[in-house]
């Protein structure tokens, strides 16, 4: 069986900590909805096998969550909301240009 190869791989942190944890978590900031929107938009584009969006455990960027990282470029996004996903998909995933206003600095 051939090893899977994706043009881009999007990881969305869906880590959930106990309520009141001082670090917070991406899940409490809406990451599951962000993940679902990535999956929905990519599915609509019919790119199965080329680009993949996956739920990820903790990406160790809790204070900047919802955290998303796109490989192979290793572009990190922070404070991503559902309304930002279409811009990331269009400009970065398909256009190759990262969305600077959302990049972690």
Legacy VTK file of the C-alpha trace (Angstrom):
# vtk DataFile Version 3.0
C-alpha trace
ASCII
DATASET POLYDATA
POINTS 105 float
0.000 0.000 0.000
1.366 3.411 -0.976
2.096 5.968 1.709
-0.497 8.763 1.692
0.765 12.099 0.464
-1.094 15.355 0.919
-0.287 18.674 -0.737
-1.237 20.348 2.540
-2.234 19.046 5.939
-4.214 21.269 8.313
-4.183 20.483 12.032
-6.803 22.129 14.250
-6.332 21.851 18.014
-9.460 20.493 19.706
-7.837 19.913 23.085
-10.199 20.305 26.040
-9.028 20.965 29.597
-11.009 20.928 32.797
-13.141 24.055 33.317
-11.214 26.725 35.186
-7.782 25.560 34.044
-5.654 28.734 33.879
-4.222 27.701 30.495
-7.669 27.447 28.958
-8.132 25.277 25.897
-8.896 25.585 22.212
-12.079 23.529 22.606
-13.601 26.056 24.994
-12.828 28.740 22.368
-14.786 26.976 19.620
-12.198 24.778 17.924
-14.591 21.941 17.150
-16.732 24.289 15.041
-13.561 25.594 13.336
-12.521 22.007 12.527
-15.974 21.207 11.184
-15.885 24.288 8.940
-12.466 23.338 7.515
-13.747 19.848 6.782
-16.979 21.152 5.236
-15.255 23.647 2.943
-12.565 21.208 1.828
-15.190 18.539 1.159
-17.177 21.015 -0.944
-14.074 21.616 -3.061
-13.752 17.878 -3.764
-10.081 17.603 -2.866
-10.154 14.339 -0.894
-6.720 12.743 -1.036
-4.959 16.053 -1.818
-5.580 18.218 1.240
-6.569 16.982 4.680
-7.909 18.717 7.784
-7.474 16.856 11.059
-8.357 17.364 14.678
-5.197 17.582 16.763
-4.481 17.265 20.441
-2.789 20.102 22.265
-0.500 22.168 20.044
0.888 23.957 23.146
-0.451 27.371 22.094
-3.449 27.543 24.429
-3.220 31.255 25.104
-3.392 31.897 21.344
-6.128 29.378 20.526
-8.036 28.355 18.512
-4.711 27.164 17.104
-4.266 25.875 13.557
-1.081 24.816 11.764
-0.712 24.146 8.032
1.973 21.809 6.705
4.272 21.527 4.827
4.776 25.296 5.237
4.519 25.137 9.046
2.337 28.249 9.103
0.737 28.740 12.518
-2.537 30.591 12.978
-4.000 31.790 16.269
-7.356 33.018 17.508
-9.024 31.430 14.475
-12.815 31.741 14.389
-15.296 29.955 12.142
-15.587 33.139 10.076
-11.840 33.042 9.316
-11.796 29.544 7.858
-12.986 30.430 4.354
-10.238 33.054 4.061
-7.568 30.550 5.134
-8.927 27.954 2.711
-9.133 30.329 -0.250
-6.002 32.416 0.277
-3.606 29.899 1.835
-4.768 26.353 1.133
-5.669 27.010 -2.512
-3.856 30.279 -3.216
-0.575 29.530 -1.446
-0.524 32.876 0.407
-0.754 32.749 4.215
-3.305 34.995 5.937
-0.944 37.372 7.743
-3.507 38.919 10.085
-4.063 35.505 11.718
-0.471 34.273 11.821
1.154 33.709 15.171
4.069 36.060 15.608
LINES 1 106
105 0 1 2 3 4 5 6 7 8 9 10 11 12 13 14 15 16 17 18 19 20 21 22 23 24 25 26 27 28 29 30 31 32 33 34 35 36 37 38 39 40 41 42 43 44 45 46 47 48 49 50 51 52 53 54 55 56 57 58 59 60 61 62 63 64 65 66 67 68 69 70 71 72 73 74 75 76 77 78 79 80 81 82 83 84 85 86 87 88 89 90 91 92 93 94 95 96 97 98 99 100 101 102 103 104
